[in-house]
Amino acid sequence: MSLQFVVNKPRGPLGWWILAPIVGITVGLLWWSAIGTNLSISGFVAGLPWIADFIDRMLPPNFAFMQRLIRPAIETVQIALWGTLLGIVLALPICFFAARNLTPHGWVFHALRQVLNVMRGINEIILALIFVAAVGLGPFAGVLAIAVHGAGMLGKFFAEAIEEIDEGPLDALRAAGAGTLQRIVFGVLPQVLPAWIGVVLYRFETNIRVSTVLGMVGAGGIGFELISSMKLFAYEDTAACVLVILALVLLADLISSKLRAMIR
Amino acid sequence: MIEIRGLAKSYGDHQALKDVTLSIRPGEFVVVLGPSGAGKSTLLRCINRLVEPSAGEIMVDGTSLSSNRRDLRLLRRNVAMIFQQHNLVKRLSVLKNVLVGRMADLSPILSSLQLFPEADVRIAHHCLEQVAMSHKARSRADALSGGEQQRVGIARALAQQPKFMLADEPVASLDPKTSRTVLTYLKQSCKESNIAVLCNLHQIDYALEFAERVVGLSAGEVVYDGPPDGVSGDIIRRIYPGLDDPNVLDAAQRLTERRRAAEAVIAAAAANPGSIGERA
């Protein structure tokens, strides 16, 4: 069997030599980052027994402890539910003006996209720390943190769905003399609703995952049990927490993918 | 009576429309012929100001309508539009798509809550009957065939109860049989309600068959405005510069001659009613 190497020579005057700087810069960057992060294979190998020791202490999981996790687990789901809902409420009024095809002015579009970027740019844990300071320890701070971060993401995806609609029906509504509200309700919403529902379900799934760790900074949910069991070196309890979190995440994933399949 | 005076539109250096002046009588069925890029769509979209014209005036019943909010609303209430791609909202029911035609007069809040006055729902049903689509009122728009969707598009335009209807290549994406059906419904229902129609077409044969008046547009200018009988091979060549397809020119010539002959027969019969039996 004879093989032939079928690859076009890179365009430009440098030809194959263009690869030299690309490879050089990539290797350099990764080397530099490896030093910065103390990357070390020997360190990892030396740590393996300790990881085994940690897992050993976690086993067997304390199943009796799970009974005490039911309430925090339910609270976690409740945080995700209200966090998602408030995120939608925050995103809705923004998204129409943050869509290139509906925005009244270019600068409104750019300004709102930046607002959404800022909301999305701050991690939920950091937002939770801020809201714990504002409204005190507890799940409500978690709800607010998830709502703000989620609104940033939902607003962006809602707006992008609006940008992808067929503008023909909007022309038809305009030609029929329909007002702005009517154009949105009858021209935009029917077209974006399936995409929006998909995004919301995906966001809900993500929010379940996020709200399992919010408790670490005192913003409610199962994360609080996780962190306190570790601080007490009760690793069997920690294992129980991890199992419950895993079950929550898998369940959320299953339900949302089933629902998303139903819309299509 | 719709009057268009000195309508012009330019995109940068490109002049899509140059000084178009037309007046259309109530109930008249006018077909605009012209090659792609001649400005047919631009003409129609400038009339209802989906595209803002660079110059010119649109007058409805002697009132000049500018582009301020109130005039625009008045203009669009009186001028309905039919699109090549139907432009129905696919996920809404046929009935609701037709109700879109009523929206200019409906409360934005109530209609957004899906509440419509019974009188308007009756009008929508009646318009669906006019295009023989009332049996599909509850279907979703995307469940219909192309021809059916266009008939719903006509019903939506009729529901506006307009004085004037713009049809932008309404049959360009339909097969010949469906095209004929759709054009027949369009002409018939507009005659019933005395609505004037300005219809862009690509098909010369349909134009000659359905039009009461033909407007030939070439490079943004009106090069012919008259009865379909007058559309000779020379006129076709003027509308479509560079067209040298003997088949098309021949067909147009023959169609026109046949039409003239048929009209002569009718005229003779009208002048001499006694002889109609002999002729038959």
Interface residues (C-beta under 8 A of the other chain):
Chain A: G168 P169 D171 A172 L173 R174 A175 A176 G177 A178 G179 T180 L181 Q182 V185 F186 G187 P190 Q191 L193
Chain B: N48 L50 R73 R76 R77 V79 A80 M81 F83 Q85 H86 N87 L88 V89 K90 R91 L92 K96 V100 G101 M103 A104 L106 P108 I109 S111 S112 G153 R156 Q160 L166
